[in-house]
Amino acid sequence: MSSRRRGRRTSAPLFGVALVAAVLLGGCGDGSGGEVEPVVGVPLDPVAAGDPADGSEVATAPMRDEAAPTESPDDVQAKRMLEIARTGAPGKRPQAAARLATLGEAAARALRDVVGATNDDLGTLGPELLPAIAGVGDAELRARVWSAVHDSDFPYRPAATTALARTATADELGAFEALLEDPLSYTRSAAVEAFAVVDDRAKEDVVRGLLRDPSDIVRRAAADLLATWGEAWALRWLVEDLGRTDRFFELETGRNARYESARVLRGHLDRELFGYKAGDEPTTAENVAAIAAVREAVEARAGADAPRPPDFALVSDEVVDGVLGLEIRSCRRGEYFLAVTDDDRLLVGTGHPRSFALRPGAAERLVALAAKEFAEPDTTPLYGEFGCDQECYRLGAGDGERFVVRVMKGPQGPKDLRPERLDATAGALLAEIPEDLRLEGDDRGFVEELRDALRAVGGAL
Amino acid sequence: MLFPVDPLRLASLAALAVLVAPRTDLAPQVTAPAPASAALEDAIEVDVRDLTLLEWQEGDRLPDDITKLDGRRVCIRGYMHKSVTDTVTEFPMVSDSCQCTGTLLPHHFVEITLSSGDTSPIPGEFEVVGKLSVGEKKDEDGFVVSLYRLSRASVL
């Protein structure tokens, strides 16, 4: 039970005053615990509380002021919204959380009762309540969300960052700037929103630097903000995405980029976007004309000498394929897209993947291992439990004769979900990657990063 | 750029693919009957991102490209929302396999209602076909419970 609920009561008015005082003290404290002393040292029992159901002489005495206090309409509403936000239909939860956040102190009281004491406790609530916890106006609750963001094992760090960013204050910008170095692209892009909310244009150089981020998700968020700040040249990054047709095995990564960048461009240019249709190939006559018109509109706003996208952010039609594909999505350790090609190369990323040499004969060894490990027809397309985190193995050739095996996991901590045969496959892949390989800007070895990501999803290798 | 594959290796991989016939007891189970191919012929293919990747707020008018799909039979490709953990007859379909990044607002999903039978959680992208209805549907509390609904749907 929360310490704030330990206050004893004598009369309803006194209780009300004390509760408000207690909440104010706790909510505006220094975060050192918020322990609230009992208001009055009267034992909480039916007799002392004047419970009419008791039937005793004391209880039936006329003690109007000592009757159990009724909850305020805001408290009732807050509890109801909290319940819907936690257990209602998925589509209603964020709406209920948004209503909850408007209820001020009543919302804070209700939230304090459920946030628990640890980040694990907070994680059990799911991502939907985070905007309310961060944005209800209670410093202690907001600090809990910051604590979660700084906990690499918290399962909803991007959602927590978004929740904080949307209500960011100027004195928090330093903390958000640090998050721009986060290993999760979704956390980095979420942190960008804080600079938009605070509208601190002194940070323009910081945001400009994100246009060189390896993730198109982050580059897109940076371009969007720079364009909002009047730097229309940044839209050039998004125009490039309109022509993308790149793929990672069967995943249409380019198509997704087309949709995402078209959505952002519509906000800066016009809703029709000159008739561009992200779902159609960029080579249709209509889309060729539309892309040209979008480019012309952007160039008309951008200075000729203004920055242009680097090579790795230009339009791409690369199809990443090979004898083994591994897609790792961990809400804790980040996303990795890996492909081993027939000629012993390791491709990392999508769009314009980086290419590294594997040990000679690596592809052949991996194919042989997969043939051995999966010789018995008892595999399954899904190991573990349905969830967001996953390892997706694509084994086979680039002609469609391929099978896909997934290990999936919910937001819980590490579990041993990966079957031995995939342990062997993943372990063999890591063994083929040179130990000294480091990606640009990373201070850790790539193998170590991958091992951590795999551990976070399917368990230790 | 498509990467070349050695023919011998390709043959061994093809053999490998045959060897690893998926086990069915742990595979996603869909008891709803697949629609006849004839029923698919009149279905309009819709990318779930055409519906869900737009800026929308309660009360906003939806684009004509979307409203004209109201009442039409459509085939939609997307992902099952992670909130599904058991056998269901209804589920939200979303555009992104990873849903740890945000929250599910009404314009972020299509509410799928199977015509008959049920399904266990389905990993990866898949298609459903059914009749699409478009427009805000509110509950007694005034929450917009859905913007897009696919009724009498079948998982392909």
Interface residues (C-beta under 8 A of the other chain):
Chain A: I84 A89 P90 G91 K92 R93 P94 Q95 A96 A97 P127 E128 P131 P155 Y156 P158 A159 T162 Y186 A190 N256 Y259 E260 R263 R266 G267 R271 A278 G279 D317 E318 V319 D321 G322 V323 R329 C331 E335 T341 D342 D343 A363 E364 V367 A370 A371 F374 A375 E376 P377 D378 T379 T380 P381 L382 Y383 E385 F386 G387 C388 D389 Q390 C392 L395 G396 A397 G398 D399 E401 R402 F403 V404 R406 M408 G410 P411
Chain B: M1 L2 F3 P4 V5 D6 R9 L10 S12 L13 A14 A15 L16 A17 L19 V20 A21 P22 R23 D25 L26 A27 P28 D47 R49 D50 L53 L54 E55 P63 M80 H81 K82 S83 V84 T85 P92 S95 S97 C98 Q99 C100 T101 G102 T103 L104 L105 P106 H108 F109 E111 P121 P123 G124 D139 D141 F143 V144 V145 S146
